[in-house]
Amino acid sequence: MDFPKLVEIMARLRRPEKGCPWDLIQTPQTLKPYIIEEAYELIEAIDSGEAKAICEELGDLLFQIVFQARIQEEKGNFDIKDVIRGIAEKMERRHPHIFGDAKADTPDEVRENWEIIKLKEKGAPPSILSGTPRSLPALMRAWRVSQKAASVGFDWNNASEVIEKVEEEIEEIREVEPDSKEALHEVGDLLFAAVNLARHLDVNPEDALAKATDRFENRFKYIEKTLKEQNRDPSKTDLEELERLWQKAKSQGL
């Protein structure tokens, strides 16, 4: 089984006669949720470290790319060959230290060359912050936007200064009324400051929050399991006992 076979399968699924009824009614817009879902399932597989799962999820995501390209081919816009040709040519252009005579010995030099070449190809963007999709998860978007601003010097000098900003935002939250526009504003400011702190600590905030949520889930499930073994209901257990079990779960590395 090779790549042309996958393209052929997609063409058959979209064949006006005797094609798949579900595949035939899909559009680029209706497929967007599946692209996002497959991307996140791939990330989960990568985090698991299971090669078989990673292989499967890469295939699912690849199928979404072939699907989108097929729809565009039917419209006479481009086909999957154009997609492959375009990205191959871009990678060669953007890596002149590999495919040309340029020099880039460090990751920072590679990134600098990349941005210079991109600027020559596309022209100056209207803003240094341009090119960050609004559809990104909020934490990831905040991280990328703050990275771009920092690239021109608009940044704190060190993590200690960002911690002071986080503390400042916490104090401002103390002064707002719950369920108010001001609360929404100030909590947003706190989260944005926390993202910048993560950036200064060289921590991906999306990964950090995901792992924190995993820890919370594992510890809470431990509480549920422990109480169930005692025929007790978490909702009818006092907070002091819940906290004791939480600390016990934490001490066990959960």
N, C-alpha and C positions, 0 to 999 in steps of 0.2 A: 504494500500500500504506500503510495507516494502522494506528494502535494497535488499534482494534476488530478489524481483520483478524487481527492476531496472537492476540488473545484467542479469536477464532473457531477459528483453527488449533489452538490448545491444546485447546479443547473437543472438536474432532474427534479429536485424538490420544488423548484420554481417554474417548471414547465406548465404552460397554460392549460394543456390537456394532459390529464393523468398525473398531474403534480400533487403535492401534499396540500390539502385545503387550508391547513393552518399556516404553512410557510407562504402560501400564495397571498394571504391577506396582510402579511406583515409589511411595514414601512420603516424607514430609518427612525422615525419617531417612536413607533411602538416597540422597537427593539432596544431602545436606550436603557430601560431597566435591566434587561438581560446582560447587557455589556457591563453595567455597574456590578450586578450580582456575580457574574463570572469573574470579574477582576478581584472582588473581595474574597471569593472562594479560593482563587489562586493564592492570594496573600495568606489566607488561613492555612492552605496546604504548605506553603513555604515555611510558615512558622512552625508547622508540625514536624518538618524535616523529613517527611515520608516521600521518598522518590516517586513511588507509584502514584500517590495522590497529586503530586506536583505535575507529573506527566499528564495525568488525566485532565487536570484543570487548565493546563496550557493548551491542550487540545480543544477544550470547550471555549476558551477565549479566542483561539485561532478561528474556530468556526464562526464566531460572531463577526470577525473581520472579513472572512470570505462571504458571509451573508450580506453585509453592507456593500461590499464591492460588487456582488452580483446584482443587487438592486440598482446600483449606479450604472452598471453595464447595460441593463435593460432600458435605462433612460438615455443611453447613448453618451454618457458623460465620461466614464473611464471604466477600466476593468482591473482585476487583481494584478495583472502584469504591470499595469501602470503604477499601482501602489508599491509593488516590490521594486520596480525600477526607480521610482522616486526616492524611496528611503535608502536604497543602495547608493545612489548618486549623492544624496545628502550626506551620508556617513563618510564617503570618500572626501567630499569637499570640507567637511567639518573636522577631519583628522589629517591635515596636511603634514603633520609630524610622522604619520605612518605612510601615507600615500603620496607625499611630496617631499619638499626640501626643508619645511619648517622645523623648528626645534621646540620641544615641550618636554621637559624632563620631570615635571611634577604635576600632580592633579590640578593645582591652582593655575599653572601655566596652560594646561589643556583647557580649563574652563574659560580662561581669559581669551585664548585664541578662538574658542567656540563663539563667544559673545561678539568678538570683533568681526568674524566671518558672517555671523547672523545679521549683524548691523549692516554690513555691506550688501547682503542679499535682500533684506527687507526694508532697509532704510531706518531712520531714527523713529522709534515709537513715540506716540504722543506723551507718554509718561514712562518713567523708569519702572513703574508698577504694572505696565501693560503686559498682557500675555498670561496673567494668572486667572484661570477660569473661575467664575463665580460659583460654578457647580461643584467645585472641590469641597470635601468635608471642611467644616468651619475651622477646625484646628489646623489642618494642613494648609488651608488658604492663608490663615493668619501667619503661619510660619514662613511661607513663601513670600508674602508681602513684606514682612519684617526683614527677611533676608535681603530682598532687593533694595529696601530703603537703607539698610546697613551698608550695602555695597558702595554707596556714595557718601558714607560717613555719618548718616543720620542714625545714631545708635548710642547706647550707653557705653561707657568705657570698660566696664567689667560686670561680673555677676552680682557683686555686692551692691552696686548702684541699682540694678534691676530688682533686687530683693527689697530695697528701700521703696521702690515704686510699687511693688506688690503690697507692702505694708501700708502705703499711702492709700491704695485702692480699697483695702480692707476697712480702713478707718472711714472712708467715704461711704461704704456700704452700711456701716453702723448707723448712719444718719438718715437713711432713706426709709420710706414706708414700704412694707411688703406689697406685692402685686401692683406696683406703680411703674410708670414710664421711667422714673428715676432709678428704680431698682433694676430694671432691664438694662439701662444704660451703664450703671455702675458695675453690675455683674459682668457685662461684656468687657468693660475696661479691665476688670480683674483677670478675666480669662486671657485677654490679649497680653497683659503684663506677664502672666504665667507662661505663655507661649514664648515670649522673649527671654524669660529666665531659662527655659528649656534650651533655647537656641544658644545662649551663652554658656550653658553647661554641656553643649554638644549632645543633647538628648532630643530624639524625635518625639514631639509631644503626642502625636497620634499613637505611637507605640507605647509610650509611657502610660497614657490613659487606658489603652487596651489592656495592658498588663495589670494596672491597678484594678480595673473592673474584673479581670479574671480572679485576682486575689480576693476581692470582695465576694464574688460569687462562690468561690471555693469555701471560704470561711462561713458564709451564711448557710450553705448547704450542709456544712458540718454541724452547725447549730440545729438545723432542721432534723438531721439524721439522729443526733444525740437525743433530742427531745422526743422524737418519734419512738425511739427505743424505750423511752420512759412513759410512753402513752400520754405525752403532753403536747399542748398546742402552743406554737410560738406566739400567737396573738394573745394568749392568756398567761404568758410568762412575763414577769416583771423585768424592767430594763436592766436592773443590776445583775440578774441571772444571765440575761442575754449577753451582757458585756463580759461576764466571767467566762462564758463559753467561747465568746469571740477571742478573748485573750488566750484561751487554751488552744484554739485552732491556730492562732498566730504562732504560738510557741512550738507547734508541731510542723512549722514550715509551710502552712497552707496560705 
